[in-house]
Amino acid sequence: MIFASPLHGFPTTFSRVAKAVALALPLFCAAQPALFAAKPRPKKSAPAHHAKPAAKTTRKPLAKGRRKPVAHDDAISPERGTFAAESVQATLAESPANPFLYARNLDPFFRALAAQQAGKTDTTIRILQFGDSHTAADYFTGAVRDLLQSRFGNGGLGYQFPGHPFNGYRLAGSSRSQTSGWITDGNHFTHLGDGYVGLGGLSISTERPGESVTLSTTCTTLQIQYLRQPGGGHLHFTDNGTFISDIDTGVDTSPAATDVASPTTDPRGAGTMTYACTPGVHDFELTTFDRAPVRLLGLVTEQPGITYECLGINGAYAPLMLQWNQTLFADYLRQRDPNLIVLAYGTNEAAQSAAHNEDYIYDFNRLLQNLHRIVPEAAILVLGPYDRAMKTGRGRRASWHTFAGTDRIIADQKESCRQYHCAFYDERARQGGPGSAIRWVSAGYGQPDRTHLTGTGYRALAQALYLDLLAAYKKFQAQSDPVN
């Protein structure tokens, strides 16, 4: 059965994002190979339209009082590494008494979770995390997903980008591929095309017949999200090799179907097809079979339980979400009906000049207001940025210093959460505070770029968040009667 809704899009703009990208791009590109070393094995060739690494830039060293020297070759002895790892583990083991600022704003999520656990409802509890490269790798989100699902039931992967839209895209518990004829919009920072990029800010499109997308995972329900557009092509949909449906992505633009009162209304809109399947592993395939435009916006797989969904784009900023077509985004977000929205941004914003900070605050506040307007029943949790260090100088004069912009972004996010009824979780404080990025490299928990983490580091912080959420949930249960 196909469900669709009309579209009246109005893309918004983030005026300063291009300048900020120029500051953040060199660091991101340098770190990307290490961060996304593990790649899925696609059944078919992955697209060859990835961004080229940017040239390295040189920064002037700061004053001596603002940096912490580290050996240029970053050599770490086994003894030093062991000591650093033990120190990090001890810090993470110290459970803070109140890890969430404005924790009462998580009550709607806890209430829904308690109702499901009490058998009052059989709906799937949905958590959507939007973020940057820390999210996109699915190391952090995948670890949180495993922990939550081991306790509250495996609700599946939830939303996913279609196919294999960028290098290194992987989600634990699935395999995926796409043929080479698809074009990706949304993965190159501000390259959003016309802005019709759906719920996750990323789409793949083609006008060629015989182009396919595959997904193998466990679920009882699959939803296919696509753009309804004039002249849209057809998709041949199979499950485990068996033909299921012909999906028409076109929209009727005949005079009889046109709204006479609004003849200039954009006919493009959110298209969906929902398919119920038997429990177990399924190999899904979508194949175009005519020479006509087809744009895929997402795939959703779920089953009873809880989800922790990964909607991360490398190099993204929170205000980038405002540049996605908001009518299309709102349609799909309402369909997902999340119980909790997690915003995990800030690393790239911290690279922006402080002169543009008022613009950032304005746009971040606008984003929070927009999410509350679209899904007023959903709780919102903001994860503050991780600690970060920057390198200055060369050779023996090289040194690392804690990145000052992170302080500004954390303060901004805390104040926005206070004003717009969101909970805040200080990831940097959970790491051990300023300077953690330097110490975590010695412990094997951080990448050499002092910005990204290793798999071990992401899993450690995922476990910390899970334990802190669980403690807050138990406190909620003790203080209220959430079900009745």
C-alpha positions as a Python dict, from the first residue, in 0.01 Angstrom:
ca = {
    (1, 'M'): (0, 0, 0),
    (2, 'I'): (135, 341, -96),
    (3, 'F'): (82, 650, 117),
    (4, 'A'): (174, 996, -4),
    (5, 'S'): (119, 1355, 99),
    (6, 'P'): (130, 1686, -94),
    (7, 'L'): (428, 1914, -75),
    (8, 'H'): (462, 2288, -51),
    (9, 'G'): (836, 2327, 9),
    (10, 'F'): (1024, 2630, 119),
    (11, 'P'): (1398, 2575, 170),
    (12, 'T'): (1556, 2788, 437),
    (13, 'T'): (1911, 2924, 439),
    (14, 'F'): (2205, 2931, 672),
    (15, 'S'): (2401, 3234, 567),
    (16, 'R'): (2734, 3158, 729),
    (17, 'V'): (2774, 2787, 670),
    (18, 'A'): (3000, 2821, 364),
    (19, 'K'): (3265, 3014, 558),
    (20, 'A'): (3249, 2771, 847),
    (21, 'V'): (3288, 2476, 609),
    (22, 'A'): (3608, 2625, 476),
    (23, 'L'): (3748, 2618, 831),
    (24, 'A'): (3626, 2268, 922),
    (25, 'L'): (3686, 2085, 592),
    (26, 'P'): (4065, 2040, 616),
    (27, 'L'): (4043, 1875, 959),
    (28, 'F'): (3757, 1650, 852),
    (29, 'C'): (3923, 1534, 533),
    (30, 'A'): (4249, 1458, 712),
    (31, 'A'): (4068, 1249, 971),
    (32, 'Q'): (3829, 1066, 739),
    (33, 'P'): (4050, 775, 630),
    (34, 'A'): (4124, 674, 989),
    (35, 'L'): (3768, 719, 1105),
    (36, 'F'): (3605, 515, 834),
    (37, 'A'): (3865, 242, 793),
    (38, 'A'): (3606, -34, 820),
    (39, 'K'): (3388, -43, 503),
    (40, 'P'): (3094, -267, 411),
    (41, 'R'): (3131, -512, 124),
    (42, 'P'): (2870, -396, -126),
    (43, 'K'): (2721, -647, -364),
    (44, 'K'): (2763, -398, -644),
    (45, 'S'): (2996, -112, -716),
    (46, 'A'): (2981, 187, -485),
    (47, 'P'): (2943, 534, -637),
    (48, 'A'): (3254, 721, -737),
    (49, 'H'): (3157, 1074, -647),
    (50, 'H'): (3322, 1129, -312),
    (51, 'A'): (3479, 1454, -205),
    (52, 'K'): (3851, 1501, -266),
    (53, 'P'): (4075, 1560, 34),
    (54, 'A'): (4152, 1925, 89),
    (55, 'A'): (4501, 2065, 117),
    (56, 'K'): (4648, 2106, 465),
    (57, 'T'): (4647, 2447, 619),
    (58, 'T'): (4898, 2607, 855),
    (59, 'R'): (4789, 2792, 1167),
    (60, 'K'): (4993, 3037, 1369),
    (61, 'P'): (5083, 2908, 1716),
    (62, 'L'): (4895, 3056, 2008),
    (63, 'A'): (5051, 3207, 2316),
    (64, 'K'): (5240, 2964, 2538),
    (65, 'G'): (4980, 2981, 2812),
    (66, 'R'): (4708, 2847, 2582),
    (67, 'R'): (4856, 2521, 2461),
    (68, 'K'): (4976, 2196, 2603),
    (69, 'P'): (5294, 2060, 2437),
    (70, 'V'): (5296, 1705, 2305),
    (71, 'A'): (5584, 1525, 2128),
    (72, 'H'): (5570, 1583, 1753),
    (73, 'D'): (5597, 1215, 1664),
    (74, 'D'): (5321, 1132, 1917),
    (75, 'A'): (5515, 822, 2022),
    (76, 'I'): (5344, 655, 2319),
    (77, 'S'): (5520, 396, 2530),
    (78, 'P'): (5325, 87, 2644),
    (79, 'E'): (5354, 205, 3006),
    (80, 'R'): (5221, 549, 2924),
    (81, 'G'): (4937, 401, 2717),
    (82, 'T'): (4835, 163, 2996),
    (83, 'F'): (4836, 440, 3254),
    (84, 'A'): (4633, 670, 3028),
    (85, 'A'): (4376, 397, 2956),
    (86, 'E'): (4332, 325, 3326),
    (87, 'S'): (4285, 696, 3392),
    (88, 'V'): (4020, 728, 3119),
    (89, 'Q'): (3836, 419, 3244),
    (90, 'A'): (3836, 555, 3598),
    (91, 'T'): (3689, 884, 3477),
    (92, 'L'): (3413, 711, 3282),
    (93, 'A'): (3334, 485, 3578),
    (94, 'E'): (3254, 789, 3793),
    (95, 'S'): (2880, 826, 3740),
    (96, 'P'): (2780, 1191, 3782),
    (97, 'A'): (2490, 1259, 4018),
    (98, 'N'): (2303, 1471, 3761),
    (99, 'P'): (2447, 1404, 3414),
    (100, 'F'): (2156, 1572, 3231),
    (101, 'L'): (2095, 1944, 3252),
    (102, 'Y'): (1718, 2016, 3250),
    (103, 'A'): (1651, 1643, 3288),
    (104, 'R'): (1275, 1690, 3332),
    (105, 'N'): (1255, 1759, 2960),
    (106, 'L'): (1323, 1386, 2908),
    (107, 'D'): (999, 1293, 3089),
    (108, 'P'): (788, 1244, 2771),
    (109, 'F'): (1040, 989, 2646),
    (110, 'F'): (1059, 810, 2980),
    (111, 'R'): (679, 808, 3002),
    (112, 'A'): (647, 637, 2662),
    (113, 'L'): (919, 387, 2753),
    (114, 'A'): (748, 303, 3082),
    (115, 'A'): (413, 255, 2908),
    (116, 'Q'): (566, 12, 2661),
    (117, 'Q'): (743, -182, 2934),
    (118, 'A'): (419, -206, 3132),
    (119, 'G'): (239, -354, 2831),
    (120, 'K'): (15, -50, 2787),
    (121, 'T'): (122, -16, 2423),
    (122, 'D'): (291, -235, 2164),
    (123, 'T'): (431, 52, 1960),
    (124, 'T'): (802, 74, 1879),
    (125, 'I'): (992, 335, 2081),
    (126, 'R'): (1188, 551, 1836),
    (127, 'I'): (1502, 755, 1903),
    (128, 'L'): (1649, 956, 1614),
    (129, 'Q'): (2003, 1095, 1640),
    (130, 'F'): (2096, 1370, 1393),
    (131, 'G'): (2464, 1463, 1384),
    (132, 'D'): (2797, 1507, 1210),
    (133, 'S'): (3080, 1260, 1139),
    (134, 'H'): (3076, 1135, 1501),
    (135, 'T'): (2724, 1011, 1426),
    (136, 'A'): (2772, 912, 1060),
    (137, 'A'): (3027, 640, 1140),
    (138, 'D'): (2761, 455, 1350),
    (139, 'Y'): (3023, 350, 1605),
    (140, 'F'): (2860, 558, 1879),
    (141, 'T'): (2498, 519, 1765),
    (142, 'G'): (2549, 149, 1692),
    (143, 'A'): (2683, 87, 2043),
    (144, 'V'): (2396, 279, 2207),
    (145, 'R'): (2151, 86, 1987),
    (146, 'D'): (2293, -249, 2098),
    (147, 'L'): (2276, -156, 2467),
    (148, 'L'): (1922, -20, 2454),
    (149, 'Q'): (1791, -307, 2244),
    (150, 'S'): (1946, -569, 2471),
    (151, 'R'): (1729, -428, 2751),
    (152, 'F'): (1416, -295, 2581),
    (153, 'G'): (1388, -513, 2269),
    (154, 'N'): (1535, -505, 1919),
    (155, 'G'): (1326, -256, 1724),
    (156, 'G'): (1549, -274, 1417),
    (157, 'L'): (1762, -9, 1249),
    (158, 'G'): (1484, 241, 1185),
    (159, 'Y'): (1567, 510, 930),
    (160, 'Q'): (1863, 457, 695),
    (161, 'F'): (2003, 635, 394),
    (162, 'P'): (1919, 445, 76),
    (163, 'G'): (2193, 237, -83),
    (164, 'H'): (2558, 322, -23),
    (165, 'P'): (2552, 700, -72),
    (166, 'F'): (2898, 793, 56),
    (167, 'N'): (3231, 631, 127),
    (168, 'G'): (3235, 450, 461),
    (169, 'Y'): (2857, 443, 515),
    (170, 'R'): (2777, 144, 732),
    (171, 'L'): (2514, 43, 985),
    (172, 'A'): (2583, -250, 1215),
    (173, 'G'): (2337, -533, 1155),
    (174, 'S'): (2293, -474, 783),
    (175, 'S'): (2459, -487, 444),
    (176, 'R'): (2379, -260, 151),
    (177, 'S'): (2486, -164, -201),
    (178, 'Q'): (2396, 42, -503),
    (179, 'T'): (2495, 43, -867),
    (180, 'S'): (2711, 321, -1008),
    (181, 'G'): (2440, 520, -1185),
    (182, 'W'): (2302, 692, -874),
    (183, 'I'): (2391, 1053, -788),
    (184, 'T'): (2405, 1166, -424),
    (185, 'D'): (2287, 1504, -298),
    (186, 'G'): (2343, 1621, 60),
    (187, 'N'): (2668, 1448, 154),
    (188, 'H'): (2903, 1726, 42),
    (189, 'F'): (2820, 1977, 316),
    (190, 'T'): (2615, 2249, 142),
    (191, 'H'): (2563, 2064, -189),
    (192, 'L'): (2193, 2003, -134),
    (193, 'G'): (2071, 2040, -491),
    (194, 'D'): (1711, 2162, -476),
    (195, 'G'): (1683, 2082, -104),
    (196, 'Y'): (1444, 1788, -151),
    (197, 'V'): (1660, 1552, 54),
    (198, 'G'): (1405, 1402, 292),
    (199, 'L'): (1431, 1321, 661),
    (200, 'G'): (1805, 1259, 679),
    (201, 'G'): (1927, 1539, 453),
    (202, 'L'): (2058, 1305, 182),
    (203, 'S'): (1912, 1158, -136),
    (204, 'I'): (2020, 945, -431),
    (205, 'S'): (1871, 985, -778),
    (206, 'T'): (1900, 847, -1131),
    (207, 'E'): (1726, 870, -1467),
    (208, 'R'): (1864, 543, -1601),
    (209, 'P'): (1689, 205, -1618),
    (210, 'G'): (1849, -95, -1450),
    (211, 'E'): (1996, 93, -1154),
    (212, 'S'): (1945, -86, -825),
    (213, 'V'): (1973, -51, -449),
    (214, 'T'): (1992, -344, -205),
    (215, 'L'): (1949, -382, 169),
    (216, 'S'): (1982, -692, 385),
    (217, 'T'): (1863, -672, 746),
    (218, 'T'): (1615, -806, 1001),
    (219, 'C'): (1268, -649, 1028),
    (220, 'T'): (893, -701, 1017),
    (221, 'T'): (817, -373, 839),
    (222, 'L'): (992, -188, 557),
    (223, 'Q'): (906, 164, 447),
    (224, 'I'): (1046, 303, 122),
    (225, 'Q'): (1068, 683, 108),
    (226, 'Y'): (1091, 850, -234),
    (227, 'L'): (1016, 1181, -400),
    (228, 'R'): (682, 1199, -581),
    (229, 'Q'): (749, 1410, -889),
    (230, 'P'): (602, 1477, -1235),
    (231, 'G'): (726, 1217, -1480),
    (232, 'G'): (873, 1005, -1202),
    (233, 'G'): (985, 656, -1297),
    (234, 'H'): (894, 312, -1168),
    (235, 'L'): (1075, 87, -922),
    (236, 'H'): (1070, -292, -929),
    (237, 'F'): (1064, -408, -563),
    (238, 'T'): (1163, -760, -453),
    (239, 'D'): (1204, -937, -118),
    (240, 'N'): (1436, -1240, -105),
    (241, 'G'): (1418, -1256, -485),
    (242, 'T'): (1037, -1256, -500),
    (243, 'F'): (859, -973, -681),
    (244, 'I'): (648, -768, -440),
    (245, 'S'): (539, -448, -610),
    (246, 'D'): (580, -195, -889),
    (247, 'I'): (627, 145, -725),
    (248, 'D'): (520, 444, -935),
    (249, 'T'): (708, 756, -818),
    (250, 'G'): (525, 987, -1059),
    (251, 'V'): (252, 1237, -975),
    (252, 'D'): (-51, 1323, -1185),
    (253, 'T'): (-22, 1677, -1325),
    (254, 'S'): (-325, 1663, -1554),
    (255, 'P'): (-572, 1956, -1536),
    (256, 'A'): (-823, 1736, -1353),
    (257, 'A'): (-567, 1658, -1081),
    (258, 'T'): (-426, 2011, -1051),
    (259, 'D'): (-542, 2239, -772),
    (260, 'V'): (-713, 2519, -964),
    (261, 'A'): (-697, 2747, -660),
    (262, 'S'): (-318, 2701, -635),
    (263, 'P'): (-190, 2642, -989),
    (264, 'T'): (168, 2731, -894),
    (265, 'T'): (188, 2480, -608),
    (266, 'D'): (493, 2255, -638),
    (267, 'P'): (352, 1908, -716),
    (268, 'R'): (651, 1729, -566),
    (269, 'G'): (595, 1560, -231),
    (270, 'A'): (675, 1284, 14),
    (271, 'G'): (612, 940, -128),
    (272, 'T'): (607, 626, 83),
    (273, 'M'): (539, 258, 40),
    (274, 'T'): (497, 43, 353),
    (275, 'Y'): (549, -332, 334),
    (276, 'A'): (477, -579, 614),
    (277, 'C'): (697, -888, 608),
    (278, 'T'): (757, -1201, 814),
    (279, 'P'): (1009, -1184, 1101),
    (280, 'G'): (1367, -1263, 1003),
    (281, 'V'): (1639, -1155, 763),
    (282, 'H'): (1528, -1004, 433),
    (283, 'D'): (1719, -920, 117),
    (284, 'F'): (1540, -624, -40),
    (285, 'E'): (1614, -486, -386),
    (286, 'L'): (1480, -183, -572),
    (287, 'T'): (1551, -154, -945),
    (288, 'T'): (1457, 120, -1192),
    (289, 'F'): (1315, -5, -1520),
    (290, 'D'): (1241, 300, -1735),
    (291, 'R'): (1431, 607, -1847),
    (292, 'A'): (1273, 852, -1604),
    (293, 'P'): (1377, 1036, -1287),
    (294, 'V'): (1369, 842, -958),
    (295, 'R'): (1484, 988, -627),
    (296, 'L'): (1515, 774, -314),
    (297, 'L'): (1510, 956, 21),
    (298, 'G'): (1534, 679, 278),
    (299, 'L'): (1455, 327, 392),
    (300, 'V'): (1301, 241, 730),
    (301, 'T'): (1316, -108, 883),
    (302, 'E'): (1172, -185, 1223),
    (303, 'Q'): (1000, -438, 1448),
    (304, 'P'): (863, -429, 1804),
    (305, 'G'): (1115, -291, 2055),
    (306, 'I'): (1324, 26, 2056),
    (307, 'T'): (1531, 194, 1785),
    (308, 'Y'): (1832, 425, 1800),
    (309, 'E'): (1856, 564, 1450),
    (310, 'C'): (2165, 706, 1282),
    (311, 'L'): (2113, 1021, 1072),
    (312, 'G'): (2467, 1159, 1049),
    (313, 'I'): (2638, 1348, 768),
    (314, 'N'): (3012, 1406, 761),
    (315, 'G'): (3106, 1767, 831),
    (316, 'A'): (2747, 1872, 913),
    (317, 'Y'): (2634, 2165, 1126),
    (318, 'A'): (2305, 2172, 1317),
    (319, 'P'): (2168, 2472, 1119),
    (320, 'L'): (2221, 2272, 799),
    (321, 'M'): (1895, 2093, 888),
    (322, 'L'): (1713, 2420, 820),
    (323, 'Q'): (1829, 2412, 457),
    (324, 'W'): (1647, 2087, 386),
    (325, 'N'): (1304, 2136, 230),
    (326, 'Q'): (1102, 2184, 547),
    (327, 'T'): (765, 2058, 421),
    (328, 'L'): (922, 1732, 304),
    (329, 'F'): (1126, 1702, 624),
    (330, 'A'): (819, 1769, 841),
    (331, 'D'): (609, 1509, 656),
    (332, 'Y'): (864, 1235, 713),
    (333, 'L'): (944, 1337, 1072),
    (334, 'R'): (574, 1321, 1164),
    (335, 'Q'): (554, 978, 1002),
    (336, 'R'): (845, 855, 1213),
    (337, 'D'): (672, 997, 1524),
    (338, 'P'): (989, 987, 1740),
    (339, 'N'): (977, 967, 2118),
    (340, 'L'): (1322, 1123, 2150),
    (341, 'I'): (1526, 1339, 1912),
    (342, 'V'): (1900, 1355, 1982),
    (343, 'L'): (2103, 1641, 1831),
    (344, 'A'): (2476, 1562, 1829),
    (345, 'Y'): (2642, 1865, 1669),
    (346, 'G'): (2901, 2121, 1770),
    (347, 'T'): (3243, 1998, 1656),
    (348, 'N'): (3225, 2182, 1325),
    (349, 'E'): (3044, 2484, 1468),
    (350, 'A'): (3333, 2532, 1711),
    (351, 'A'): (3560, 2602, 1411),
    (352, 'Q'): (3344, 2896, 1311),
    (353, 'S'): (3462, 3246, 1394),
    (354, 'A'): (3328, 3389, 1719),
    (355, 'A'): (3222, 3691, 1512),
    (356, 'H'): (2940, 3477, 1369),
    (357, 'N'): (2827, 3339, 1702),
    (358, 'E'): (2502, 3538, 1712),
    (359, 'D'): (2404, 3383, 1379),
    (360, 'Y'): (2472, 3037, 1517),
    (361, 'I'): (2261, 3097, 1829),
    (362, 'Y'): (1975, 3235, 1620),
    (363, 'D'): (1977, 2936, 1383),
    (364, 'F'): (2017, 2676, 1658),
    (365, 'N'): (1722, 2826, 1847),
    (366, 'R'): (1518, 2826, 1527),
    (367, 'L'): (1599, 2458, 1478),
    (368, 'L'): (1480, 2366, 1828),
    (369, 'Q'): (1159, 2563, 1780),
    (370, 'N'): (1101, 2394, 1445),
    (371, 'L'): (1139, 2043, 1589),
    (372, 'H'): (901, 2123, 1876),
    (373, 'R'): (648, 2256, 1624),
    (374, 'I'): (663, 1949, 1399),
    (375, 'V'): (658, 1681, 1672),
    (376, 'P'): (544, 1852, 1994),
    (377, 'E'): (520, 1522, 2185),
    (378, 'A'): (886, 1430, 2128),
    (379, 'A'): (1155, 1501, 2386),
    (380, 'I'): (1478, 1662, 2262),
    (381, 'L'): (1824, 1582, 2398),
    (382, 'V'): (2127, 1788, 2289),
    (383, 'L'): (2463, 1612, 2315),
    (384, 'G'): (2739, 1870, 2356),
    (385, 'P'): (3053, 1839, 2140),
    (386, 'Y'): (3349, 1623, 2239),
    (387, 'D'): (3674, 1779, 2348),
    (388, 'R'): (3903, 1880, 2064),
    (389, 'A'): (4266, 1985, 2027),
    (390, 'M'): (4443, 2170, 1748),
    (391, 'K'): (4803, 2136, 1633),
    (392, 'T'): (5029, 2439, 1589),
    (393, 'G'): (5384, 2459, 1458),
    (394, 'R'): (5600, 2198, 1288),
    (395, 'G'): (5875, 1958, 1377),
    (396, 'R'): (6006, 1986, 1731),
    (397, 'R'): (5813, 2308, 1779),
    (398, 'A'): (5479, 2141, 1715),
    (399, 'S'): (5231, 2132, 2001),
    (400, 'W'): (4865, 2060, 2071),
    (401, 'H'): (4629, 2294, 2251),
    (402, 'T'): (4266, 2256, 2359),
    (403, 'F'): (4032, 2415, 2107),
    (404, 'A'): (3879, 2725, 2263),
    (405, 'G'): (3573, 2737, 2035),
    (406, 'T'): (3427, 2430, 2205),
    (407, 'D'): (3367, 2629, 2525),
    (408, 'R'): (3157, 2880, 2333),
    (409, 'I'): (2941, 2619, 2162),
    (410, 'I'): (2876, 2427, 2485),
    (411, 'A'): (2766, 2748, 2659),
    (412, 'D'): (2540, 2839, 2364),
    (413, 'Q'): (2378, 2496, 2354),
    (414, 'K'): (2314, 2494, 2728),
    (415, 'E'): (2139, 2829, 2712),
    (416, 'S'): (1931, 2723, 2411),
    (417, 'C'): (1822, 2408, 2596),
    (418, 'R'): (1718, 2618, 2894),
    (419, 'Q'): (1508, 2849, 2676),
    (420, 'Y'): (1349, 2585, 2454),
    (421, 'H'): (1282, 2300, 2696),
    (422, 'C'): (1546, 2048, 2589),
    (423, 'A'): (1776, 1830, 2798),
    (424, 'F'): (2153, 1878, 2765),
    (425, 'Y'): (2430, 1619, 2809),
    (426, 'D'): (2788, 1742, 2830),
    (427, 'E'): (2994, 1487, 2636),
    (428, 'R'): (3320, 1675, 2697),
    (429, 'A'): (3265, 1672, 3073),
    (430, 'R'): (3190, 1299, 3051),
    (431, 'Q'): (3524, 1253, 2873),
    (432, 'G'): (3704, 1427, 3158),
    (433, 'G'): (3681, 1794, 3061),
    (434, 'P'): (3912, 2019, 2856),
    (435, 'G'): (4232, 1842, 2755),
    (436, 'S'): (4059, 1503, 2723),
    (437, 'A'): (4121, 1486, 2349),
    (438, 'I'): (4497, 1485, 2412),
    (439, 'R'): (4479, 1230, 2694),
    (440, 'W'): (4244, 1000, 2503),
    (441, 'V'): (4494, 955, 2220),
    (442, 'S'): (4750, 822, 2468),
    (443, 'A'): (4486, 582, 2602),
    (444, 'G'): (4394, 450, 2258),
    (445, 'Y'): (4049, 608, 2282),
    (446, 'G'): (4112, 901, 2047),
    (447, 'Q'): (4228, 941, 1688),
    (448, 'P'): (4560, 1119, 1618),
    (449, 'D'): (4366, 1422, 1488),
    (450, 'R'): (4251, 1491, 1849),
    (451, 'T'): (3899, 1544, 1711),
    (452, 'H'): (3754, 1201, 1638),
    (453, 'L'): (3759, 891, 1857),
    (454, 'T'): (3857, 532, 1796),
    (455, 'G'): (3597, 258, 1799),
    (456, 'T'): (3695, 192, 2161),
    (457, 'G'): (3640, 557, 2250),
    (458, 'Y'): (3300, 581, 2085),
    (459, 'R'): (3184, 259, 2250),
    (460, 'A'): (3304, 384, 2590),
    (461, 'L'): (3106, 708, 2561),
    (462, 'A'): (2805, 517, 2427),
    (463, 'Q'): (2807, 299, 2736),
    (464, 'A'): (2837, 608, 2956),
    (465, 'L'): (2535, 768, 2791),
    (466, 'Y'): (2336, 446, 2818),
    (467, 'L'): (2412, 406, 3188),
    (468, 'D'): (2330, 772, 3254),
    (469, 'L'): (2001, 742, 3063),
    (470, 'L'): (1915, 425, 3253),
    (471, 'A'): (1989, 594, 3588),
    (472, 'A'): (1774, 894, 3492),
    (473, 'Y'): (1493, 660, 3381),
    (474, 'K'): (1501, 475, 3714),
    (475, 'K'): (1492, 807, 3900),
    (476, 'F'): (1191, 908, 3689),
    (477, 'Q'): (1014, 583, 3776),
    (478, 'A'): (1084, 633, 4147),
    (479, 'Q'): (951, 989, 4148),
    (480, 'S'): (633, 947, 3943),
    (481, 'D'): (366, 711, 3819),
    (482, 'P'): (440, 745, 3446),
    (483, 'V'): (193, 487, 3317),
    (484, 'N'): (-138, 584, 3477),
}
